[in-house]
Amino acid sequence: MQKKIPNSNPRILIIQNLYSKYVNKDNIIEFKKHRFKKFIKDVVNGTIERNELIEELITKHLKEDINLNRTDKILIVTLHASIYEFLYKPQTSLNIIINEYLDAAKYFIEDNQKKFLNALLDKIGKKIRFNNEWVPINQKVFCTTFIK
């Protein structure tokens, strides 16, 4: 029996939009009316625009834990969106981001993959937010150490 996916959770819509773009690069993303439309659009577009930086962080911090070529694409998309929020949504706590994406991911991945995703998000989230990780943003340097 297939799970009914609610469309009220903004992170579910983020995952769906990013996955459709991942599967079909020529796909034009249309953002439907939603009370969190601005947030959804910001995270989706920001994740796409900063794909190289996100891939670099995954390679740097998770190279021992994940093989991007062999990992389920929906899991990779979820990881990318989460990392974008870790970097560019400092007002949202690490735990909220992780919990929200794990909650959204339950509609797309199996329980064992969800546990794996949780471990990955916890590891990279702490590295980005709490280990003096400096991230270049548009030729400026942004320090995430002030985020707790």
ABEGO torsion letter per residue (X at the ends): XBBBBBAABAAAAAAAAAAAAAABAABBBBBBBBAAAAAAAAAAAAAAAAAAAAAAAAAAAAAAABBAAABBAAAAAAAAAAAAAAAABAABBAAAAAAAAAAAAAAABBAAAAAAAAAAAAAAAAAAAAAGBBBBBGGBBBBAAABX
